[in-house]
Amino acid sequence: MMDWTTSHFRYLARQLSRHALLYTEMVTTGALIHGDTERFLRHEPAEYPLALQLGGSDAGELAHCAKLAEQFGFDEVNLNVGCPSDRVQNNMIGACLMGHPDKVAEGVRAMIEATSLPVTVKHRIGIDGRESWDDLCEFIEKVAAAGCRTFIVHARIAILEGLSPKENRDVPPLKYNWVYALKQKYPELEIIINGGIKTFDECHEHLRHTDGVMLGREAYNNPWLLASVDSTFFGSPESPLTRHDALRAMYPFIQS
């Protein structure tokens, strides 16, 4: 979702749903530490609840950025272990870390010690060369032992050799049953499902087996879907908001 879930989109999303947890784009630890920290972490209070998603693998840097997340008022800090792009692989960021569960656990432990915010992990069900059920369970168990209680699982493997990031969002088959099985095997953990989900009917089915659903591309490509999230999933009264109302609500933000 890099270049997609910017503050501009998140402000619009929040006009449509007051309760859905929103996520930033993935921001690398290097960008936060050595770049324009204020620019990368700037957001509107209206965006809450809001999670900061980090890309990185150095425990000390992750801990530093977790402190920044708390300092800047985020509600959660999330470590991305799912992005398959070549650029982040070369910096030991994203999905390639699924091959290094001990390193992920080390980073998560450091983040938890550095902040009072919930520390969560978003990941794939595997990568090429480490795509067995046992590999996935090893990853979950080591990261959970470090203190992580919430796993957001994209129900595809990432193929790091031979597929583009775009192809990695569509070509590897979805295995929702694997995510369901994780919840059965680890009932004490919060397991949230992600990947290819487009409708509320699908969401309801997934919620029979998991603790939550994350929408990515569908929320961006079809944002009006979010206008019914609060009434459908959070028990709020049906919103009288129209598309016109949502656009009007953007005016002050655009002007500022």
Backbone as CSV, one residue per row, in Angstrom:
resi,resn,N_x,N_y,N_z,CA_x,CA_y,CA_z,C_x,C_y,C_z
1,MET,0.817,-1.212,0.000,0.000,0.000,0.000,0.853,1.266,0.000
2,MET,2.133,1.120,-0.306,2.993,2.317,-0.366,2.504,3.254,-1.468
3,ASP,2.463,4.528,-1.145,1.935,5.588,-2.010,0.412,5.542,-2.114
4,TRP,-0.229,4.645,-1.407,-1.695,4.550,-1.441,-2.302,5.072,-0.144
5,THR,-1.970,4.446,0.975,-2.614,4.837,2.232,-1.894,6.033,2.856
6,THR,-1.838,7.105,2.079,-1.275,8.367,2.546,-2.253,9.048,3.502
7,SER,-1.803,10.113,4.114,-2.682,10.863,5.015,-3.912,11.370,4.278
8,HIS,-3.766,11.695,2.992,-4.911,12.190,2.215,-5.990,11.120,2.094
9,PHE,-5.572,9.902,1.774,-6.566,8.825,1.669,-7.141,8.486,3.040
10,ARG,-6.289,8.462,4.053,-6.773,8.074,5.377,-7.805,9.075,5.896
11,TYR,-7.620,10.352,5.599,-8.597,11.353,6.027,-9.952,11.082,5.373
12,LEU,-9.921,10.743,4.090,-11.165,10.385,3.402,-11.780,9.129,4.019
13,ALA,-10.948,8.110,4.262,-11.457,6.859,4.838,-12.126,7.111,6.184
14,ARG,-11.559,8.036,6.942,-12.130,8.301,8.261,-13.452,9.049,8.175
15,GLN,-13.710,9.753,7.101,-15.039,10.356,6.924,-16.099,9.268,6.750
16,LEU,-15.672,8.125,6.217,-16.607,7.040,5.886,-16.782,6.057,7.032
17,SER,-15.742,5.818,7.810,-15.814,4.899,8.953,-15.107,5.521,10.146
18,ARG,-15.823,5.601,11.262,-15.230,6.154,12.481,-14.475,5.094,13.278
19,HIS,-14.735,3.826,13.029,-14.222,2.763,13.893,-13.123,1.908,13.279
20,ALA,-13.075,1.787,11.967,-12.061,0.929,11.352,-10.661,1.422,11.717
21,LEU,-9.777,0.489,12.046,-8.385,0.835,12.312,-7.683,1.072,10.981
22,LEU,-7.076,2.240,10.827,-6.373,2.584,9.595,-4.878,2.383,9.771
23,TYR,-4.211,2.078,8.671,-2.765,1.856,8.684,-2.081,2.858,7.757
24,THR,-0.900,3.297,8.186,-0.094,4.136,7.310,0.507,3.265,6.205
25,GLU,1.120,3.922,5.243,2.003,3.214,4.335,3.159,2.632,5.150
26,MET,3.830,1.631,4.599,5.041,1.161,5.254,6.113,2.243,5.148
27,VAL,6.701,2.588,6.305,7.785,3.556,6.362,9.015,2.818,6.877
28,THR,10.140,2.943,6.192,11.337,2.232,6.639,11.953,2.936,7.845
29,THR,12.592,2.139,8.663,13.259,2.710,9.835,14.332,3.700,9.406
30,GLY,15.014,3.404,8.312,16.049,4.312,7.831,15.497,5.670,7.464
31,ALA,14.314,5.672,6.834,13.698,6.950,6.453,13.340,7.767,7.687
32,LEU,12.855,7.095,8.732,12.472,7.820,9.945,13.681,8.342,10.705
33,ILE,14.735,7.553,10.730,15.897,7.928,11.528,16.781,8.943,10.795
34,HIS,16.930,8.763,9.493,17.869,9.597,8.746,17.194,10.607,7.821
35,GLY,15.865,10.504,7.684,15.156,11.395,6.773,14.349,12.440,7.508
36,ASP,13.288,12.889,6.858,12.416,13.924,7.417,11.360,13.254,8.294
37,THR,11.709,13.046,9.548,10.845,12.310,10.470,9.455,12.933,10.560
38,GLU,9.414,14.245,10.696,8.125,14.943,10.833,7.239,14.684,9.618
39,ARG,7.828,14.726,8.430,7.028,14.528,7.217,6.461,13.114,7.161
40,PHE,7.277,12.136,7.515,6.822,10.748,7.423,5.765,10.404,8.472
41,LEU,5.807,11.062,9.607,4.898,10.712,10.700,3.740,11.687,10.856
42,ARG,3.705,12.719,10.018,2.641,13.718,10.122,1.289,13.081,9.800
43,HIS,0.292,13.396,10.607,-1.062,12.906,10.348,-2.044,13.806,11.099
44,GLU,-3.304,13.670,10.732,-4.352,14.461,11.368,-4.928,13.696,12.558
45,PRO,-5.229,14.367,13.659,-5.883,13.686,14.776,-7.185,12.992,14.348
46,ALA,-7.826,13.528,13.308,-9.071,12.927,12.820,-8.874,11.524,12.271
47,GLU,-7.619,11.128,12.005,-7.373,9.806,11.429,-7.448,8.677,12.454
48,TYR,-7.427,8.985,13.751,-7.412,7.928,14.764,-8.698,7.120,14.743
49,PRO,-8.618,5.805,15.065,-7.445,5.031,15.449,-6.550,4.722,14.244
50,LEU,-5.226,4.826,14.484,-4.263,4.770,13.392,-3.015,4.003,13.818
51,ALA,-2.583,3.075,12.969,-1.379,2.288,13.224,-0.268,2.740,12.291
52,LEU,0.941,2.797,12.824,2.124,3.070,12.019,2.737,1.743,11.595
53,GLN,2.930,1.568,10.284,3.565,0.340,9.795,5.030,0.613,9.458
54,LEU,5.907,-0.175,10.049,7.343,-0.016,9.867,7.908,-1.111,8.972
55,GLY,8.945,-0.752,8.222,9.752,-1.716,7.505,11.162,-1.635,8.039
56,GLY,11.699,-2.759,8.482,13.046,-2.758,9.022,13.376,-4.098,9.625
57,SER,14.643,-4.272,10.027,15.050,-5.543,10.622,16.045,-5.365,11.762
58,ASP,16.635,-4.186,11.899,17.579,-3.936,12.976,16.811,-3.649,14.263
59,ALA,17.061,-4.444,15.287,16.283,-4.343,16.522,16.386,-2.960,17.150
60,GLY,17.582,-2.394,17.162,17.753,-1.077,17.763,16.997,-0.001,17.012
61,GLU,17.031,-0.065,15.688,16.313,0.911,14.883,14.796,0.742,15.035
62,LEU,14.336,-0.500,15.084,12.903,-0.734,15.273,12.442,-0.211,16.626
63,ALA,13.258,-0.409,17.654,12.903,0.093,18.977,12.824,1.617,18.971
64,HIS,13.774,2.251,18.326,13.780,3.721,18.241,12.513,4.214,17.543
65,CYS,12.140,3.550,16.454,10.963,3.986,15.690,9.670,3.662,16.415
66,ALA,9.670,2.614,17.216,8.493,2.329,18.039,8.275,3.446,19.060
67,LYS,9.364,3.956,19.613,9.254,5.101,20.530,8.696,6.319,19.800
68,LEU,9.152,6.528,18.564,8.633,7.647,17.783,7.132,7.486,17.538
69,ALA,6.699,6.262,17.266,5.269,6.016,17.032,4.449,6.459,18.232
70,GLU,4.924,6.129,19.419,4.206,6.534,20.628,4.279,8.049,20.812
71,GLN,5.444,8.609,20.564,5.630,10.054,20.715,4.704,10.846,19.798
72,PHE,4.467,10.325,18.599,3.642,11.032,17.618,2.157,10.670,17.721
73,GLY,1.794,9.853,18.699,0.382,9.650,18.988,-0.297,8.507,18.264
74,PHE,0.459,7.605,17.648,-0.172,6.468,16.978,-0.758,5.503,18.007
75,ASP,-1.705,4.684,17.558,-2.383,3.740,18.449,-1.767,2.352,18.432
76,GLU,-0.952,2.060,17.435,-0.358,0.738,17.277,0.885,0.896,16.409
77,VAL,1.851,0.013,16.593,3.002,-0.017,15.692,3.098,-1.430,15.122
78,ASN,3.201,-1.488,13.789,3.116,-2.754,13.066,4.399,-2.979,12.274
79,LEU,4.924,-4.197,12.331,6.119,-4.548,11.560,5.700,-5.298,10.306
80,ASN,6.117,-4.780,9.141,5.785,-5.411,7.863,6.779,-6.527,7.562
81,VAL,6.249,-7.761,7.465,7.042,-8.921,7.068,6.338,-9.555,5.862
82,GLY,5.831,-8.690,4.979,5.071,-9.204,3.855,5.388,-8.569,2.517
83,CYS,6.034,-7.396,2.516,6.292,-6.693,1.260,7.335,-7.460,0.438
84,PRO,7.018,-7.788,-0.838,7.924,-8.625,-1.626,8.833,-7.873,-2.592
85,SER,8.901,-6.550,-2.515,9.650,-5.826,-3.546,11.157,-6.081,-3.426
86,ASP,11.834,-6.052,-4.584,13.280,-6.276,-4.620,14.013,-5.241,-3.781
87,ARG,13.529,-4.012,-3.846,14.216,-2.915,-3.171,14.278,-3.150,-1.665
88,VAL,13.173,-3.586,-1.083,13.193,-3.796,0.365,13.906,-5.093,0.726
89,GLN,13.827,-6.112,-0.153,14.564,-7.350,0.113,16.039,-7.079,0.303
90,ASN,16.586,-6.217,-0.557,18.019,-5.944,-0.519,18.438,-5.287,0.789
91,ASN,17.486,-4.697,1.490,17.771,-4.071,2.789,17.257,-4.910,3.950
92,MET,16.969,-6.187,3.675,16.450,-7.104,4.693,15.189,-6.532,5.347
93,ILE,14.238,-6.179,4.483,12.959,-5.637,4.927,11.862,-6.434,4.222
94,GLY,10.714,-6.588,4.889,9.566,-7.189,4.223,9.553,-8.701,4.267
95,ALA,9.015,-9.296,3.183,8.710,-10.722,3.181,9.935,-11.608,3.344
96,CYS,11.100,-11.137,2.914,12.298,-11.971,3.052,12.571,-12.314,4.512
97,LEU,12.059,-11.503,5.442,12.262,-11.768,6.859,11.520,-13.017,7.337
98,MET,10.587,-13.519,6.537,9.931,-14.767,6.916,10.936,-15.912,6.956
99,GLY,12.042,-15.749,6.255,13.110,-16.739,6.318,14.029,-16.553,7.512
100,HIS,13.760,-15.531,8.340,14.613,-15.226,9.490,13.741,-14.956,10.721
101,PRO,12.989,-15.961,11.184,12.067,-15.724,12.311,12.758,-15.260,13.578
102,ASP,14.003,-15.692,13.798,14.713,-15.249,15.009,14.988,-13.748,14.953
103,LYS,15.286,-13.254,13.772,15.554,-11.818,13.613,14.277,-11.011,13.822
104,VAL,13.162,-11.527,13.297,11.878,-10.856,13.513,11.549,-10.841,15.003
105,ALA,11.756,-11.974,15.668,11.477,-12.056,17.103,12.332,-11.069,17.881
106,GLU,13.591,-10.947,17.505,14.483,-9.998,18.167,13.975,-8.567,18.006
107,GLY,13.543,-8.232,16.796,13.021,-6.895,16.549,11.744,-6.623,17.310
108,VAL,10.849,-7.593,17.319,9.573,-7.441,18.029,9.815,-7.267,19.522
109,ARG,10.719,-8.059,20.064,11.022,-7.952,21.496,11.545,-6.559,21.833
110,ALA,12.421,-6.036,20.992,12.969,-4.703,21.231,11.880,-3.637,21.140
111,MET,10.968,-3.780,20.187,9.879,-2.812,20.047,8.963,-2.838,21.261
112,ILE,8.643,-4.037,21.728,7.752,-4.166,22.886,8.381,-3.531,24.121
113,GLU,9.695,-3.701,24.279,10.382,-3.120,25.432,10.465,-1.602,25.338
114,ALA,10.360,-1.065,24.105,10.556,0.371,23.896,9.270,1.175,23.970
115,THR,8.108,0.519,23.913,6.851,1.270,23.835,5.745,0.557,24.593
116,SER,4.760,1.330,24.992,3.563,0.747,25.609,2.487,0.461,24.562
117,LEU,2.737,0.838,23.299,1.769,0.590,22.231,1.701,-0.896,21.904
118,PRO,0.563,-1.373,21.405,0.520,-2.740,20.879,1.492,-2.870,19.710
119,VAL,2.265,-3.945,19.696,3.192,-4.242,18.603,2.646,-5.444,17.849
120,THR,2.364,-5.258,16.554,1.752,-6.305,15.752,2.647,-6.616,14.552
121,VAL,2.397,-7.749,13.912,3.192,-8.166,12.756,2.257,-8.523,11.615
122,LYS,2.543,-7.990,10.425,1.814,-8.358,9.209,2.763,-9.179,8.344
123,HIS,2.306,-10.349,7.886,3.211,-11.251,7.197,2.460,-12.102,6.176
124,ARG,3.193,-12.848,5.405,2.659,-13.818,4.451,2.580,-15.189,5.125
125,ILE,2.020,-16.168,4.413,2.009,-17.524,4.967,3.303,-18.258,4.635
126,GLY,4.191,-17.604,3.874,5.468,-18.213,3.568,6.150,-17.485,2.429
127,ILE,7.348,-17.934,2.099,8.088,-17.447,0.940,8.647,-18.659,0.213
128,ASP,9.057,-18.462,-1.036,9.611,-19.593,-1.777,10.830,-20.142,-1.023
129,GLY,10.812,-21.446,-0.828,11.860,-22.107,-0.064,11.502,-22.317,1.390
130,ARG,10.546,-21.543,1.877,10.044,-21.721,3.253,8.532,-21.549,3.224
131,GLU,7.887,-22.517,2.614,6.450,-22.388,2.377,5.635,-23.530,2.952
132,SER,6.216,-24.289,3.864,5.480,-25.393,4.467,4.695,-24.902,5.677
133,TRP,3.727,-25.699,6.083,2.953,-25.407,7.286,3.865,-25.337,8.506
134,ASP,4.824,-26.232,8.589,5.742,-26.231,9.728,6.577,-24.959,9.761
135,ASP,6.996,-24.483,8.590,7.757,-23.227,8.531,6.925,-22.068,9.067
136,LEU,5.652,-22.024,8.668,4.764,-20.960,9.123,4.579,-21.028,10.639
137,CYS,4.373,-22.220,11.156,4.174,-22.372,12.599,5.432,-21.993,13.377
138,GLU,6.586,-22.327,12.833,7.833,-21.933,13.486,7.922,-20.409,13.580
139,PHE,7.565,-19.736,12.493,7.593,-18.270,12.479,6.651,-17.710,13.543
140,ILE,5.416,-18.185,13.556,4.423,-17.696,14.515,4.895,-17.927,15.943
141,GLU,5.375,-19.108,16.213,5.744,-19.462,17.586,6.926,-18.639,18.090
142,LYS,7.913,-18.417,17.240,9.082,-17.645,17.674,8.716,-16.181,17.893
143,VAL,7.890,-15.629,17.027,7.515,-14.219,17.176,6.553,-14.044,18.353
144,ALA,5.664,-15.015,18.541,4.758,-14.958,19.693,5.538,-15.063,21.003
145,ALA,6.585,-15.892,21.009,7.402,-16.037,22.218,8.105,-14.733,22.564
146,ALA,8.318,-13.877,21.567,8.933,-12.568,21.804,7.932,-11.562,22.354
147,GLY,6.644,-11.926,22.358,5.635,-11.057,22.956,4.545,-10.570,22.032
148,CYS,4.640,-10.873,20.743,3.602,-10.425,19.804,2.336,-11.244,20.007
149,ARG,1.202,-10.563,20.115,-0.077,-11.263,20.313,-0.986,-11.142,19.098
150,THR,-0.670,-10.273,18.135,-1.545,-10.038,16.981,-0.769,-10.238,15.694
151,PHE,-1.287,-11.131,14.849,-0.675,-11.443,13.564,-1.693,-11.169,12.458
152,ILE,-1.313,-10.328,11.502,-2.175,-10.019,10.361,-1.609,-10.793,9.180
153,VAL,-2.364,-11.762,8.695,-1.809,-12.779,7.803,-2.363,-12.619,6.393
154,HIS,-1.501,-12.237,5.455,-1.843,-12.258,4.034,-1.770,-13.713,3.585
155,ALA,-2.908,-14.232,3.139,-3.051,-15.678,2.938,-2.420,-16.184,1.640
156,ARG,-1.286,-15.619,1.253,-0.503,-16.081,0.105,0.959,-16.177,0.518
157,ILE,1.702,-17.062,-0.141,3.138,-16.962,-0.013,3.610,-15.787,-0.877
158,ALA,4.811,-15.335,-0.633,5.464,-14.363,-1.510,6.580,-15.086,-2.260
159,ILE,6.592,-14.963,-3.554,7.627,-15.573,-4.377,8.657,-14.498,-4.683
160,LEU,9.787,-14.593,-4.026,10.775,-13.517,-4.071,11.655,-13.572,-5.309
161,GLU,11.721,-14.722,-5.949,12.528,-14.871,-7.162,11.599,-15.143,-8.333
162,GLY,11.460,-14.177,-9.243,10.719,-14.442,-10.466,9.372,-13.776,-10.608
163,LEU,8.831,-13.207,-9.526,7.558,-12.494,-9.617,7.751,-11.056,-9.162
164,SER,7.056,-10.146,-9.831,7.078,-8.744,-9.426,6.194,-8.561,-8.194
165,PRO,6.339,-7.416,-7.478,5.433,-7.157,-6.364,3.964,-7.207,-6.777
166,LYS,3.643,-6.684,-7.965,2.259,-6.717,-8.432,1.789,-8.150,-8.628
167,GLU,2.624,-8.974,-9.252,2.254,-10.376,-9.461,2.112,-11.117,-8.140
168,ASN,2.896,-10.711,-7.147,2.819,-11.363,-5.838,1.519,-11.067,-5.110
169,ARG,0.755,-10.085,-5.589,-0.545,-9.801,-4.995,-1.653,-10.623,-5.638
170,ASP,-1.333,-11.334,-6.712,-2.387,-12.057,-7.437,-2.036,-13.494,-7.813
171,VAL,-0.769,-13.754,-8.144,-0.414,-15.053,-8.725,-0.398,-16.185,-7.702
172,PRO,0.338,-16.063,-6.578,0.308,-17.177,-5.619,-1.121,-17.399,-5.123
173,PRO,-1.566,-18.647,-5.059,-2.960,-18.899,-4.665,-3.234,-18.526,-3.215
174,LEU,-4.435,-18.040,-2.980,-4.875,-17.745,-1.620,-5.172,-19.042,-0.884
175,LYS,-4.736,-19.113,0.364,-4.983,-20.281,1.205,-5.603,-19.814,2.519
176,TYR,-6.853,-19.397,2.424,-7.530,-18.905,3.616,-7.593,-19.976,4.706
177,ASN,-7.703,-21.248,4.287,-7.818,-22.321,5.272,-6.578,-22.395,6.165
178,TRP,-5.424,-21.962,5.653,-4.219,-21.941,6.481,-4.364,-20.915,7.601
179,VAL,-4.958,-19.762,7.287,-5.133,-18.736,8.312,-6.154,-19.221,9.347
180,TYR,-7.217,-19.862,8.879,-8.192,-20.438,9.815,-7.497,-21.441,10.741
181,ALA,-6.634,-22.255,10.159,-5.947,-23.289,10.943,-5.012,-22.673,11.975
182,LEU,-4.416,-21.515,11.642,-3.575,-20.830,12.630,-4.395,-20.438,13.856
183,LYS,-5.598,-19.927,13.628,-6.444,-19.537,14.759,-6.828,-20.750,15.586
184,GLN,-7.077,-21.868,14.925,-7.412,-23.087,15.669,-6.224,-23.576,16.490
185,LYS,-5.041,-23.492,15.911,-3.835,-23.999,16.585,-3.372,-23.065,17.698
186,TYR,-3.576,-21.756,17.504,-3.110,-20.772,18.483,-4.280,-19.883,18.923
187,PRO,-5.244,-20.442,19.632,-6.448,-19.668,19.988,-6.153,-18.469,20.878
188,GLU,-5.008,-18.494,21.562,-4.664,-17.388,22.459,-4.172,-16.154,21.707
189,LEU,-3.850,-16.324,20.414,-3.360,-15.206,19.610,-4.505,-14.563,18.828
190,GLU,-4.347,-13.285,18.528,-5.296,-12.593,17.656,-4.812,-12.781,16.219
191,ILE,-5.636,-13.436,15.414,-5.288,-13.729,14.025,-6.244,-12.958,13.116
192,ILE,-5.683,-12.068,12.305,-6.465,-11.227,11.392,-6.108,-11.623,9.968
193,ILE,-7.117,-11.798,9.133,-6.906,-12.307,7.781,-6.884,-11.173,6.760
194,ASN,-6.082,-11.360,5.724,-5.913,-10.351,4.681,-5.629,-11.068,3.364
195,GLY,-5.994,-10.397,2.265,-5.645,-10.927,0.949,-6.846,-11.213,0.068
196,GLY,-7.066,-10.368,-0.934,-8.079,-10.634,-1.944,-9.514,-10.530,-1.478
197,ILE,-9.765,-9.892,-0.354,-11.123,-9.819,0.209,-11.819,-8.581,-0.341
198,LYS,-13.028,-8.774,-0.888,-13.699,-7.685,-1.603,-15.092,-7.340,-1.079
199,THR,-15.769,-8.264,-0.427,-17.167,-8.034,-0.057,-17.396,-8.260,1.433
200,PHE,-18.508,-7.699,1.926,-18.877,-7.922,3.321,-19.278,-9.371,3.560
201,ASP,-19.865,-10.018,2.570,-20.190,-11.437,2.738,-18.932,-12.247,3.000
202,GLU,-17.864,-11.926,2.261,-16.591,-12.609,2.500,-16.075,-12.291,3.900
203,CYS,-16.194,-11.032,4.309,-15.742,-10.649,5.648,-16.466,-11.452,6.722
204,HIS,-17.786,-11.558,6.594,-18.565,-12.312,7.585,-18.103,-13.758,7.655
205,GLU,-17.817,-14.363,6.501,-17.359,-15.749,6.487,-16.002,-15.867,7.177
206,HIS,-15.089,-14.948,6.884,-13.767,-14.999,7.510,-13.865,-14.793,9.022
207,LEU,-14.792,-13.951,9.453,-14.923,-13.674,10.886,-15.487,-14.865,11.661
208,ARG,-16.001,-15.843,10.953,-16.415,-17.088,11.608,-15.191,-17.890,12.057
209,HIS,-14.046,-17.615,11.460,-12.848,-18.421,11.700,-11.668,-17.636,12.257
210,THR,-11.710,-16.303,12.158,-10.586,-15.467,12.600,-11.109,-14.322,13.451
211,ASP,-10.181,-13.531,13.978,-10.559,-12.444,14.887,-10.819,-11.123,14.193
212,GLY,-10.376,-10.995,12.952,-10.549,-9.732,12.255,-10.217,-9.870,10.788
213,VAL,-10.561,-8.824,10.037,-10.320,-8.794,8.597,-9.631,-7.477,8.258
214,MET,-8.583,-7.549,7.455,-7.957,-6.346,6.922,-8.272,-6.243,5.440
215,LEU,-8.777,-5.086,5.031,-8.987,-4.796,3.620,-7.868,-3.892,3.131
216,GLY,-7.308,-4.207,1.989,-6.245,-3.396,1.422,-6.695,-2.721,0.153
217,ARG,-6.418,-3.380,-0.983,-6.715,-2.756,-2.276,-8.194,-2.436,-2.453
218,GLU,-9.089,-3.274,-1.940,-10.516,-3.023,-2.136,-10.949,-1.742,-1.434
219,ALA,-10.393,-1.478,-0.257,-10.741,-0.251,0.457,-10.273,0.971,-0.318
220,TYR,-9.181,0.832,-1.042,-8.651,1.954,-1.810,-9.388,2.117,-3.134
221,ASN,-9.610,1.006,-3.824,-10.265,1.070,-5.134,-11.762,1.326,-5.036
222,ASN,-12.361,0.966,-3.915,-13.807,1.104,-3.725,-14.070,1.678,-2.335
223,PRO,-13.615,2.914,-2.060,-13.681,3.425,-0.691,-15.092,3.560,-0.139
224,TRP,-16.087,3.690,-1.012,-17.453,3.823,-0.496,-17.890,2.595,0.298
225,LEU,-17.231,1.475,0.073,-17.485,0.280,0.876,-17.346,0.590,2.366
226,LEU,-16.418,1.488,2.700,-16.159,1.801,4.105,-17.334,2.512,4.772
227,ALA,-18.211,3.103,3.967,-19.322,3.863,4.546,-20.298,2.977,5.311
228,SER,-20.273,1.672,5.052,-21.175,0.746,5.753,-20.462,-0.110,6.789
229,VAL,-19.165,0.112,6.990,-18.404,-0.712,7.932,-18.911,-0.548,9.358
230,ASP,-19.154,0.690,9.788,-19.516,0.911,11.188,-20.848,0.266,11.545
231,SER,-21.826,0.394,10.658,-23.134,-0.195,10.945,-23.109,-1.711,10.805
232,THR,-22.296,-2.233,9.897,-22.280,-3.680,9.632,-21.473,-4.441,10.678
233,PHE,-20.346,-3.866,11.126,-19.438,-4.628,11.972,-19.242,-4.062,13.376
234,PHE,-19.622,-2.814,13.603,-19.388,-2.206,14.910,-20.674,-1.819,15.639
235,GLY,-21.824,-2.166,15.074,-23.084,-1.931,15.756,-23.543,-0.490,15.798
236,SER,-22.930,0.374,14.997,-23.357,1.775,14.964,-24.600,1.931,14.098
237,PRO,-25.402,2.965,14.348,-26.553,3.211,13.483,-26.109,3.453,12.041
238,GLU,-26.965,3.115,11.118,-26.656,3.351,9.702,-26.387,4.835,9.474
239,SER,-25.273,5.138,8.838,-24.903,6.526,8.613,-25.735,7.131,7.490
240,PRO,-26.224,8.376,7.692,-26.961,9.046,6.618,-26.024,9.694,5.588
241,LEU,-24.713,9.479,5.766,-23.718,10.114,4.909,-23.929,9.735,3.440
242,THR,-23.814,10.743,2.568,-23.841,10.488,1.129,-22.444,10.720,0.566
243,ARG,-22.249,10.306,-0.675,-20.962,10.582,-1.322,-20.688,12.091,-1.350
244,HIS,-21.734,12.861,-1.590,-21.585,14.313,-1.619,-21.137,14.830,-0.250
245,ASP,-21.742,14.308,0.823,-21.348,14.709,2.177,-19.866,14.407,2.425
246,ALA,-19.428,13.227,1.972,-18.040,12.822,2.186,-17.084,13.773,1.474
247,LEU,-17.442,14.160,0.255,-16.591,15.094,-0.486,-16.572,16.466,0.186
248,ARG,-17.741,16.921,0.641,-17.802,18.219,1.319,-16.937,18.202,2.578
249,ALA,-16.917,17.063,3.280,-16.161,16.966,4.514,-14.650,17.062,4.269
250,MET,-14.237,16.849,3.017,-12.826,16.935,2.679,-12.349,18.377,2.478
251,TYR,-13.299,19.312,2.290,-12.911,20.676,1.937,-11.929,21.312,2.939
252,PRO,-12.213,21.288,4.237,-11.277,21.930,5.186,-9.882,21.297,5.130
253,PHE,-9.855,19.990,4.972,-8.569,19.280,4.894,-7.797,19.730,3.642
254,ILE,-8.505,19.799,2.507,-7.859,20.207,1.256,-7.360,21.644,1.366
255,GLN,-8.195,22.519,1.976,-7.799,23.912,2.116,-6.560,24.068,2.996
256,SER,-6.496,23.251,4.060,-5.352,23.364,4.977,-4.094,22.776,4.366
